[in-house]
Amino acid sequence: MLLKVPLDIVPPEDLSDIIFQLLPNHGNSAEAVPGKGRDIVLLSLRDLLRARRNGEYRNFVLNAALVIPISKSLVSGARFLTGKKVVRYMPFNFVISLLTLLEKWEDSIYLFGGKSHILRKAEKNIRSTFPRLGIIGRCAGYVRKHEEPGIIEAIRKTSPSLLLAGKGVRGEELWIARNGKRLNTGLRLWCSDLFDVFAEKKRRPSDAVFENGLEGIGFFFRNPFRLFRIFSYFRYKILLLVYRILKR
């Protein structure tokens, strides 16, 4: 627990066994894990602070099957407060690892989100990279609200091992949380720019840039207003210091 928000420590060598146990029709399904759902959360520093102030999002994180830290600040914060070594993943690399495992087990995925032309290109590239991975459905994002029940029913009926959602899904991660009981028993993951990267419309940060925690520089040039997030960073540092002093 970091500032009352959970983080899972998942060494790369253990990822295969953990995912295998969470998948339905493998090991133990996520439903069999007490108090846990079927969602995988890629947690940034901004998300951690959001979980502290937004009850709905906090419940989504607390009930997730896995909470994977993606910000270097979370790693250093966990070490500062608990002394534990938390493993951080680049979102795109984590998804690649996940799809590699699903292909190995000949499992299936459903793609939801992105603009139509981007999703088509992303699907094509995923098929060529993971030929034994079943893509059993796809639906572009930015749909009208009255169309969502049909999408939910399609996901339920096709029953993918993983629902991979991205930009254009109404409510982002919370769409999954709000509709979780009506979806199938597979895993679910939301990642904003994932389909853009798969479609080669956006570049992911290099491993070296990510390792040094400098990926935010690229995001700043895309959106200069991100500079104001520095105030959230300072707030986070103050919270860490307060919790350290109070030994909470």
Secondary structure by P-SEA (a helix, b strand, c coil): ccccbbbbbccccaaaaaaaaaccccccccccccccccbbbbccaaaaaaaaccaaaaaaaaaccbbbbccaaaaaaaaacccbbbbbbcaaaaaaaaaaaaaaaccbbbbbbccaaaaaaaaaaaaaacccccccccccccccccaaaaaaaaaaaacccccccccccccaaaaaaaaccccccbbbbbbcaaaaaaacccccccaaaaaaccaaaaaaaaccccccaaaaaaaaaaaaaaaaaacc
